[in-house]
C-alpha cells in the first residue's frame, strides 16, 4: 500500500518547486506523485477554454458539427475551434513547448531521483468532451434529437484520442494518462449512461492499454454506481482514482482484485492523530487478505499538497507520521 500525495505548486516558475522539493527530500523520503503545472497544457486540446479559466466555453453551436468531428477528426476540429474563438490560437506551439519542458523535468525526478510523475498527458471520456464543447444541456437534448450523430462522434473521439495522447506520453517518457469522467457518469446520464458514455469510454481506455499506457480514471463524484462497468476493463491495467466522497474500503473490496485503487483523503484538514487513526483502519481492513496490494491513499484533488517555504516542516511531520504508522502496522510503501 502507498500513501501517495500529489505534490504540486501554484507558481508558474518550476525552479521554485524544484528548490522546495529538494529541501523536502533532504528531510524525508517522498513516496508519492509529482505534478508539473504545465501537464495540463499537454491535454488542453480537450477543453475549449483559456488557461486558468474555471469553466469551459461552449463553441459547438450546431448539431451538424457532430459530423464535422467525425469527418475532420477531433484533434483538427479542436485546434480549429481554438483559433476561431481566439482561445489559445497558438495551442500547438504551447503543447510542443510543454512536452519538451515536462520531459526534461520528468527525467530529472522520475528517472534520476525515483519520484513518480503523476501523468504525462490528460484527456476526457468522449461524452464529456462533447458536453464541454456543446454545453451539457444542449448535449443532453441532442441525445434525444440526434442520438446516432452523438454516438458516432463519441466513438470517433474514442478511436482518435488514444493515438494522440500516446504520442505525447512516448515523447515525455511517462506511460500514464489521466482521464476524467466529468459529465460522463450515471448521475448525469441516467439510463443513457451505458450506450453514450461507457461504451465509447471503454473503447478509448482499451486502446490506450493496448498501446502500453496506464489509464488513471478520475472521478469527481462517487463512481460506485458504475463499479460493474469498470469491472469490464482489462484486469490490473488501470488506476481507479476515486472522489473524496467514495467509500475507499468498499471500492477496494469490490474492485481491488482487478485494479489499483487510489482514494482521495483531505490530509490538509486532518491532524497527525486523525491521519494515524484513518490509516490504521484502512490497513486493518486490507491486510485481512494476504498479499493484498494495489491501494494508494492520495490527497484530495480539491486540496492537493502545495509546497511553500512555510510548510515544509509541518508537511514533513504529517508525511513521516503516515509512514511510521504504516511501518508499525506492517504496511509497505511502494
C-alpha positions in Angstrom: 0.0 0.0 0.0 1.2 3.5 -0.7 0.5 6.8 1.0 1.0 8.9 -2.1 0.3 12.6 -2.0 0.2 14.5 -5.3 2.8 17.3 -4.8 2.3 20.4 -7.0 2.8 24.1 -7.0 0.7 27.1 -8.0 3.7 29.1 -9.2 4.5 29.1 -12.9 8.2 29.1 -12.0 9.1 25.4 -11.9 12.5 26.3 -10.4 10.8 27.3 -7.2 9.1 23.9 -7.0 12.3 22.1 -7.6 14.1 24.0 -4.9 11.4 23.4 -2.3 11.1 19.7 -3.3 14.9 19.2 -2.9 14.6 20.7 0.6 11.8 18.3 1.5 13.6 15.3 0.1 16.6 16.2 2.3 14.3 15.8 5.3 12.4 12.7 4.4 11.8 10.3 1.5 8.8 11.1 -0.7 6.6 8.2 -1.8 4.1 9.9 -4.0 3.4 11.7 -7.3 4.7 14.9 -8.7 2.6 17.1 -11.0 4.2 19.6 -13.3 2.0 22.8 -13.6 2.2 22.5 -17.4 0.9 19.0 -17.5 -2.5 20.5 -18.3 -1.2 22.1 -21.4 -0.4 18.7 -23.0 -4.1 17.9 -22.9 -5.7 21.3 -23.2 -7.0 20.3 -26.5 -9.9 18.6 -24.8 -11.4 21.7 -23.2 -12.1 24.7 -25.3 -11.2 27.4 -22.8 -8.4 29.7 -21.9 -5.7 28.6 -19.5 -6.7 29.3 -15.9 -10.4 29.7 -16.7 -12.7 27.6 -14.5 -15.5 26.8 -16.9 -15.4 25.6 -20.5 -16.8 27.9 -23.2 -19.3 26.0 -25.4 -18.2 26.5 -29.0 -20.1 23.8 -30.8 -23.2 25.7 -31.9 -25.0 23.4 -34.3 -25.8 19.6 -34.5 -24.1 19.5 -37.9 -20.8 19.8 -36.0 -21.1 16.3 -34.8 -20.4 15.3 -38.4 -17.5 17.7 -38.6 -15.9 15.9 -35.6 -16.3 12.6 -37.4 -15.2 13.8 -40.8 -12.5 16.3 -39.8 -11.1 14.4 -36.8 -11.4 15.6 -33.3 -7.9 17.0 -33.0 -8.1 19.1 -36.1 -11.6 20.2 -35.1 -10.4 21.2 -31.6 -7.4 23.2 -33.0 -9.7 25.0 -35.4 -12.1 26.0 -32.7 -9.3 27.4 -30.5 -8.3 29.6 -33.4 -11.8 30.6 -34.4 -12.7 31.7 -30.9 -9.3 33.1 -30.1 -9.0 30.8 -27.1 -5.4 29.5 -27.4 -4.7 30.3 -31.0 -1.1 29.1 -30.7 -2.1 25.9 -28.8 0.0 23.6 -30.9 3.1 25.6 -30.1 2.3 25.7 -26.4 1.7 21.9 -26.4 5.1 21.2 -28.1 7.0 23.5 -25.8 5.3 22.0 -22.7 6.1 18.5 -23.9 9.8 19.3 -24.0 9.8 21.1 -20.6 7.9 18.3 -18.9 10.1 15.6 -20.5 13.2 17.2 -19.1 11.6 17.6 -15.7 10.3 14.0 -15.7 13.8 12.6 -16.5 15.2 14.6 -13.5 12.6 13.5 -10.9 11.3 10.1 -12.0 14.3 8.5 -13.7 17.1 10.1 -11.7 15.5 10.7 -8.3 12.9 8.0 -8.4 9.8 10.0 -7.6 7.0 9.3 -10.0 5.3 11.9 -12.2 1.6 11.5 -12.0 0.9 11.6 -15.7 2.3 12.8 -19.0 -1.0 13.8 -20.8 -4.6 14.0 -20.0 -7.9 13.5 -21.7 -11.6 13.1 -21.0 -14.3 10.4 -21.6 -15.7 11.0 -25.1 -19.2 12.1 -24.0 -17.6 14.6 -21.6 -15.6 16.0 -24.5 -18.8 16.6 -26.4 -20.5 18.1 -23.3 -17.7 20.6 -22.8 -17.8 21.7 -26.4 -21.5 21.7 -26.9 -22.6 22.6 -23.4 -24.1 19.9 -21.2 -27.7 21.0 -21.5 -27.6 21.1 -25.3 -25.7 17.9 -25.4 -28.4 16.1 -23.4 -31.1 17.5 -25.8 -29.1 16.1 -28.7 -29.0 12.7 -27.1 -32.8 12.6 -27.8 -32.9 14.6 -31.1 -29.9 13.1 -33.0 -28.7 10.1 -31.0 -26.8 8.5 -33.9 -24.8 11.7 -34.5 -23.8 11.9 -30.9 -22.8 8.2 -30.7 -20.8 8.4 -33.9 -18.9 11.5 -32.6 -18.2 9.8 -29.3 -16.8 6.7 -30.9 -14.8 8.9 -33.4 -13.2 10.6 -30.4 -12.6 7.3 -28.7 -10.7 6.0 -31.7 -8.6 9.0 -32.4 -7.6 10.4 -29.0 -5.6 7.4 -27.8 -3.1 7.7 -30.6 -2.8 11.5 -29.9 -2.1 11.2 -26.2 0.1 8.1 -26.6 2.4 10.2 -28.9 2.7 12.8 -26.1 3.3 10.2 -23.5 6.0 8.5 -25.5 7.8 11.8 -26.1 7.8 12.6 -22.4 8.6 9.0 -21.4 5.8 8.7 -18.8 3.3 5.9 -19.8 0.4 7.2 -17.7 -2.6 9.2 -19.0 -5.2 10.9 -16.7 -8.8 10.5 -17.9 -11.6 12.5 -16.3 -15.2 11.2 -16.3 -16.7 14.7 -15.8 -20.2 14.8 -17.3 -19.9 11.1 -18.1 -21.2 9.3 -15.1 -24.6 7.7 -14.3 -25.7 10.6 -12.1 -25.7 12.9 -15.2 -26.8 10.4 -17.9 -29.1 8.0 -16.1 -30.3 5.3 -18.5 -28.3 6.7 -21.3 -25.0 6.2 -19.5 -24.0 2.8 -20.9 -24.6 3.5 -24.6 -23.5 7.1 -24.8 -20.8 7.3 -22.2 -19.5 3.9 -21.1 -19.2 2.1 -24.5 -17.1 4.7 -26.2 -15.1 5.4 -23.0 -14.3 1.7 -22.7 -13.1 1.7 -26.3 -10.8 4.6 -25.6 -9.4 3.0 -22.4 -8.8 -0.3 -24.1 -7.0 1.4 -27.0 -4.7 3.2 -24.6 -3.9 0.0 -22.7 -3.1 -1.8 -26.0 -0.5 1.0 -26.6 1.2 0.3 -23.3 -0.4 3.2 -21.4 -1.7 3.0 -17.9 -5.0 5.0 -17.7 -5.7 6.8 -14.5 -9.5 7.0 -14.4 -10.5 10.0 -12.3 -13.9 10.7 -10.8 -15.2 13.9 -9.2 -18.4 12.1 -7.9 -18.8 8.7 -6.3 -18.4 6.1 -9.1 -19.8 3.2 -7.1 -22.9 3.0 -9.4 -20.6 2.1 -12.2 -18.4 -0.5 -10.5 -20.0 -3.2 -12.6 -19.0 -1.4 -15.8 -15.5 -0.7 -14.5 -15.1 -4.5 -13.9 -15.3 -5.0 -17.7 -11.9 -3.4 -18.2 -8.7 -5.5 -18.6 -7.5 -6.5 -15.1 -4.5 -4.9 -13.5 -4.2 -2.3 -16.2 -5.8 0.8 -14.7 -5.7 3.0 -11.7 -9.2 3.9 -10.4 -8.9 7.3 -8.8 -11.9 7.8 -6.5 -13.5 11.0 -5.3 -13.3 12.0 -1.7 -17.0 11.1 -1.3 -16.4 7.4 -2.2 -16.0 4.7 0.4 -12.5 3.6 -0.3 -12.8 0.3 1.5 -15.9 -0.6 -0.4 -14.1 0.2 -3.7 -11.1 -1.9 -2.5 -13.4 -4.9 -1.7 -15.3 -4.8 -5.0 -12.5 -3.7 -7.4 -9.3 -4.3 -5.6 -8.5 -7.7 -7.1 -8.6 -6.2 -10.6 -7.3 -2.7 -10.3 -5.1 -0.4 -8.3 -7.4 1.8 -6.2 -6.4 5.4 -5.4 -8.6 7.2 -2.9 -8.8 10.9 -2.0 -8.4 12.0 1.6 -8.3 15.5 2.8 -4.9 15.4 4.5 -4.7 19.1 4.8 -7.7 19.1 7.2 -6.6 16.2 9.4 -4.4 16.3 12.5 -1.5 13.9 12.8 -3.6 11.7 15.2 -6.5 11.6 12.7 -4.2 10.5 9.9 -2.9 7.7 12.1 -6.4 6.6 13.0 -7.6 6.6 9.4 -4.6 4.7 8.1 -4.9 2.1 10.9 -8.5 1.4 9.9 -7.6 1.1 6.2 -4.6 -1.2 6.9 -6.6 -3.4 9.3 -9.2 -3.9 6.5 -6.9 -4.6 3.6 -4.3 -6.8 5.4 -7.1 -9.3 6.1 -6.2 -10.8 2.8 -2.6 -12.0 2.5 -0.6 -10.3 -0.2 -3.1 -7.5 -0.7 -1.6 -4.7 -2.7 -2.7 -2.0 -5.1 -4.1 0.7 -2.9 -2.9 4.3 -3.0 -4.0 6.8 -0.3 -3.8 10.1 -2.1 -4.6 13.7 -1.3 -7.9 15.1 -2.5 -7.8 16.7 -5.9 -9.6 19.7 -4.5 -6.8 20.4 -2.0 -3.5 19.0 -3.2 -0.4 19.4 -1.1 1.1 22.7 -2.4 4.7 23.2 -1.3 5.7 26.6 0.1 8.7 27.8 2.1 6.4 28.0 5.1 5.1 24.4 5.2 8.0 22.1 4.7 8.4 21.2 8.3 4.7 20.7 9.0 4.3 18.7 5.8 7.3 16.6 6.8 5.7 15.9 10.2 2.4 14.7 8.6 4.2 12.5 6.0 6.5 10.9 8.5 3.6 10.3 10.8 1.8 8.4 8.0 4.9 6.5 7.0 5.6 5.4 10.6 2.0 4.3 11.1 2.2 2.1 8.0 5.6 0.7 9.1 4.4 -0.2 12.6 1.3 -2.0 11.2 3.2 -4.0 8.6 2.2 -1.8 5.6 4.8 -1.3 2.9 5.5 1.8 0.8 6.0 1.1 -2.9 
